[in-house]
Amino acid sequence: MDVSAEAADLVVKEGIQATESAVKLAGSALKNVAALLLALKRQDNKVVGKTNAKRLARDPAPP
């Protein structure tokens, strides 16, 4: 193969790898957003940790 064909192959390979990692990142973000929306739909406001909306409404000053 000549140099231009090798360069073209490298550019295509890099593009495919970048696309693959972007799709993985988008999939992970979609999964997390779906979990958040599901928690909000169930009115389970405790998304992370021990704090929820009722506790914040009851005690406005964080511990």
N, C-alpha and C positions, 0 to 999 in steps of 0.2 A: 504494500500500500504506500501511497505517497503521503507527504506531510499534510496536505489539505484534507485528505480523507480521514486521517487520524485525528486532526483537529475537529472536524465535523462530528466524528464519533464521540469525542470527548465532550463537546458542547451538548449533544443530545443526551448523553449519559448524565451530565450535571443537571440538565433541565428536568429529566425524569426523577432524579433523586430529590430535587427541590420540590417538585410537585408532590412526590410521595410524602415528604415530611409535612408539607402544608396540609395535605388531606388528613394525615394522622392528627395534626394539631386541631383542625376544624372538627374532626370527629370527637375528640376529647372535649372540646368546648361545647359541642352540641349535647353530649352526654351530661355534662355538668349543668347546663341550662335546663335540660329536661328534668333532672333531679330537683332543681330549685323550683321550677314551675309546678312539679308534682307535689312538693312539700307545701307550697303556697296554696294550691288547690285543695289540699286536704285540711287546710287551716292549721297545719302543724307549723306554727311560726318559729319553732325551735330548729333552725337550720344548722347552726354550728354552736357548739358549746352549751353552756347552761342558761344563757340569756334568751328570753323570748319577748314578744311584744307585750304580753300581759305583765310580765315582771318589770319591763321598762316603764309601762304606764303607771304601775303601782309605786315604783321607786325611781324618780327621774335622775337621781345622782348615781352614776355608776360606782360599783364597789371598788 
